[in-house]
């Protein structure tokens, strides 16, 4: 990708490829139009070790 043609992402504002890394899912209608964009939530990015530690504290398996 050339910096001359760099365009900021409409969802996160950063410059990257066609798919935004902040988007979890895209939804399309029957005609192929984009109708839904689902973003990652903060809890989607929780490190697995933190989840395991929290389960041990709470006594949940």
Wavefront OBJ file of the C-alpha trace (Angstrom):
o trace
v 0.000 0.000 0.000
v 1.381 3.369 -0.992
v 1.186 6.320 1.373
v -0.013 8.414 -1.583
v -3.249 6.416 -1.668
v -3.601 5.919 2.108
v -7.127 6.527 3.356
v -8.136 6.507 6.997
v -10.563 3.739 7.975
v -14.164 4.920 8.351
v -14.546 2.807 11.509
v -11.340 3.288 13.525
v -9.528 6.146 11.786
v -6.279 4.230 11.230
v -4.684 3.330 7.900
v -4.740 -0.415 7.127
v -6.033 -2.898 4.557
v -9.633 -3.414 3.474
v -10.742 -5.145 6.702
v -10.716 -3.136 9.927
v -9.110 -5.030 12.843
v -11.639 -3.387 15.203
v -14.618 -4.939 13.391
v -15.818 -8.324 14.610
v -18.462 -8.937 11.918
v -20.031 -7.354 8.872
v -23.679 -8.007 7.988
v -25.072 -7.781 4.471
v -28.601 -7.844 3.061
v -29.796 -10.036 0.189
v -28.537 -7.521 -2.374
v -25.033 -7.447 -0.904
v -25.285 -4.041 0.770
v -23.591 -3.534 4.107
v -26.320 -3.175 6.747
v -24.549 -4.032 10.029
v -21.091 -3.606 11.540
v -20.296 -5.312 14.851
v -17.215 -4.137 16.728
v -15.080 -6.027 19.206
v -16.031 -5.220 22.803
v -13.343 -4.637 25.441
v -14.054 -8.055 26.972
v -13.283 -9.682 23.591
v -9.654 -8.644 24.151
v -9.182 -9.986 27.703
v -6.070 -12.147 27.999
v -6.934 -15.816 28.755
v -4.637 -15.861 31.798
v -6.675 -13.051 33.389
v -9.869 -15.013 32.796
v -8.335 -18.112 34.415
v -7.165 -16.078 37.415
v -10.629 -14.550 37.847
v -12.252 -18.002 37.676
v -9.896 -19.278 40.407
v -10.744 -16.300 42.632
v -14.475 -16.819 42.114
v -14.262 -20.599 42.339
v -15.834 -21.037 38.890
v -14.723 -23.716 36.453
l 1 2 3 4 5 6 7 8 9 10 11 12 13 14 15 16 17 18 19 20 21 22 23 24 25 26 27 28 29 30 31 32 33 34 35 36 37 38 39 40 41 42 43 44 45 46 47 48 49 50 51 52 53 54 55 56 57 58 59 60 61
